Amino acid sequence: MSAPELIEVEGLLAPDPRGEEAEWYAAAEQGRLGYTRCAACATAHLPLRALCPACGSTDVATAASAGRGSIYSYTVQRRRPAAGVPVPNIVALVDLDEGFRMLSRIVGRIEGPGEPAIGARVEVRFARCHETVTPVFVLSGEGA
């Protein structure tokens, strides 16, 4: 698989991937949003794990998400959490269609107060973050 088209996102904080996280970031470098699915109970989960948190099975496999989901919850940071992070900064819990939830930034054009809305559809994009590539989300239908 080829490298993804990367979007510009200001103020991403540098991750320090270790263990299974390194595999997840390696997938992002190739434009894949990875997660783990348990063969025993069919539970999807993130972060990647060698053991299913739902049933304890070791029969788990890494899969690639289509990168589409909906906003479960979000917060708008109006104070800088760190130098270089723009405000407002939207951090959301995103329910991916495959059945797992992840924390990420919502980037791109936001129309006004009350947006994004809980339940709004989002799509993954990938952005360079120092030495790694990381997923971020845009509202569905919005270009990079």
Secondary structure as a PSIPRED ss2 file (coil, helix, strand):
# PSIPRED VFORMAT (PSIPRED V4.0)

   1 M C   1.000  0.000  0.000
   2 S C   1.000  0.000  0.000
   3 A C   1.000  0.000  0.000
   4 P C   1.000  0.000  0.000
   5 E C   1.000  0.000  0.000
   6 L E   0.000  0.000  1.000
   7 I E   0.000  0.000  1.000
   8 E C   1.000  0.000  0.000
   9 V C   1.000  0.000  0.000
  10 E C   1.000  0.000  0.000
  11 G C   1.000  0.000  0.000
  12 L C   1.000  0.000  0.000
  13 L C   1.000  0.000  0.000
  14 A C   1.000  0.000  0.000
  15 P C   1.000  0.000  0.000
  16 D C   1.000  0.000  0.000
  17 P C   1.000  0.000  0.000
  18 R C   1.000  0.000  0.000
  19 G C   1.000  0.000  0.000
  20 E H   0.000  1.000  0.000
  21 E H   0.000  1.000  0.000
  22 A H   0.000  1.000  0.000
  23 E H   0.000  1.000  0.000
  24 W H   0.000  1.000  0.000
  25 Y H   0.000  1.000  0.000
  26 A H   0.000  1.000  0.000
  27 A H   0.000  1.000  0.000
  28 A H   0.000  1.000  0.000
  29 E H   0.000  1.000  0.000
  30 Q C   1.000  0.000  0.000
  31 G C   1.000  0.000  0.000
  32 R C   1.000  0.000  0.000
  33 L E   0.000  0.000  1.000
  34 G E   0.000  0.000  1.000
  35 Y E   0.000  0.000  1.000
  36 T E   0.000  0.000  1.000
  37 R E   0.000  0.000  1.000
  38 C E   0.000  0.000  1.000
  39 A C   1.000  0.000  0.000
  40 A C   1.000  0.000  0.000
  41 C C   1.000  0.000  0.000
  42 A C   1.000  0.000  0.000
  43 T C   1.000  0.000  0.000
  44 A E   0.000  0.000  1.000
  45 H E   0.000  0.000  1.000
  46 L C   1.000  0.000  0.000
  47 P C   1.000  0.000  0.000
  48 L C   1.000  0.000  0.000
  49 R C   1.000  0.000  0.000
  50 A C   1.000  0.000  0.000
  51 L C   1.000  0.000  0.000
  52 C C   1.000  0.000  0.000
  53 P C   1.000  0.000  0.000
  54 A C   1.000  0.000  0.000
  55 C C   1.000  0.000  0.000
  56 G C   1.000  0.000  0.000
  57 S C   1.000  0.000  0.000
  58 T C   1.000  0.000  0.000
  59 D C   1.000  0.000  0.000
  60 V E   0.000  0.000  1.000
  61 A E   0.000  0.000  1.000
  62 T E   0.000  0.000  1.000
  63 A E   0.000  0.000  1.000
  64 A E   0.000  0.000  1.000
  65 S E   0.000  0.000  1.000
  66 A C   1.000  0.000  0.000
  67 G C   1.000  0.000  0.000
  68 R E   0.000  0.000  1.000
  69 G E   0.000  0.000  1.000
  70 S E   0.000  0.000  1.000
  71 I E   0.000  0.000  1.000
  72 Y E   0.000  0.000  1.000
  73 S E   0.000  0.000  1.000
  74 Y E   0.000  0.000  1.000
  75 T E   0.000  0.000  1.000
  76 V E   0.000  0.000  1.000
  77 Q E   0.000  0.000  1.000
  78 R C   1.000  0.000  0.000
  79 R C   1.000  0.000  0.000
  80 R C   1.000  0.000  0.000
  81 P C   1.000  0.000  0.000
  82 A C   1.000  0.000  0.000
  83 A C   1.000  0.000  0.000
  84 G C   1.000  0.000  0.000
  85 V C   1.000  0.000  0.000
  86 P C   1.000  0.000  0.000
  87 V C   1.000  0.000  0.000
  88 P C   1.000  0.000  0.000
  89 N E   0.000  0.000  1.000
  90 I E   0.000  0.000  1.000
  91 V E   0.000  0.000  1.000
  92 A E   0.000  0.000  1.000
  93 L E   0.000  0.000  1.000
  94 V E   0.000  0.000  1.000
  95 D E   0.000  0.000  1.000
  96 L E   0.000  0.000  1.000
  97 D C   1.000  0.000  0.000
  98 E C   1.000  0.000  0.000
  99 G C   1.000  0.000  0.000
 100 F C   1.000  0.000  0.000
 101 R E   0.000  0.000  1.000
 102 M E   0.000  0.000  1.000
 103 L E   0.000  0.000  1.000
 104 S E   0.000  0.000  1.000
 105 R E   0.000  0.000  1.000
 106 I E   0.000  0.000  1.000
 107 V C   1.000  0.000  0.000
 108 G C   1.000  0.000  0.000
 109 R C   1.000  0.000  0.000
 110 I C   1.000  0.000  0.000
 111 E C   1.000  0.000  0.000
 112 G C   1.000  0.000  0.000
 113 P C   1.000  0.000  0.000
 114 G C   1.000  0.000  0.000
 115 E C   1.000  0.000  0.000
 116 P C   1.000  0.000  0.000
 117 A C   1.000  0.000  0.000
 118 I C   1.000  0.000  0.000
 119 G C   1.000  0.000  0.000
 120 A C   1.000  0.000  0.000
 121 R E   0.000  0.000  1.000
 122 V E   0.000  0.000  1.000
 123 E E   0.000  0.000  1.000
 124 V E   0.000  0.000  1.000
 125 R E   0.000  0.000  1.000
 126 F E   0.000  0.000  1.000
 127 A E   0.000  0.000  1.000
 128 R E   0.000  0.000  1.000
 129 C E   0.000  0.000  1.000
 130 H C   1.000  0.000  0.000
 131 E C   1.000  0.000  0.000
 132 T E   0.000  0.000  1.000
 133 V E   0.000  0.000  1.000
 134 T E   0.000  0.000  1.000
 135 P E   0.000  0.000  1.000
 136 V E   0.000  0.000  1.000
 137 F E   0.000  0.000  1.000
 138 V E   0.000  0.000  1.000
 139 L E   0.000  0.000  1.000
 140 S C   1.000  0.000  0.000
 141 G C   1.000  0.000  0.000
 142 E C   1.000  0.000  0.000
 143 G C   1.000  0.000  0.000
 144 A C   1.000  0.000  0.000
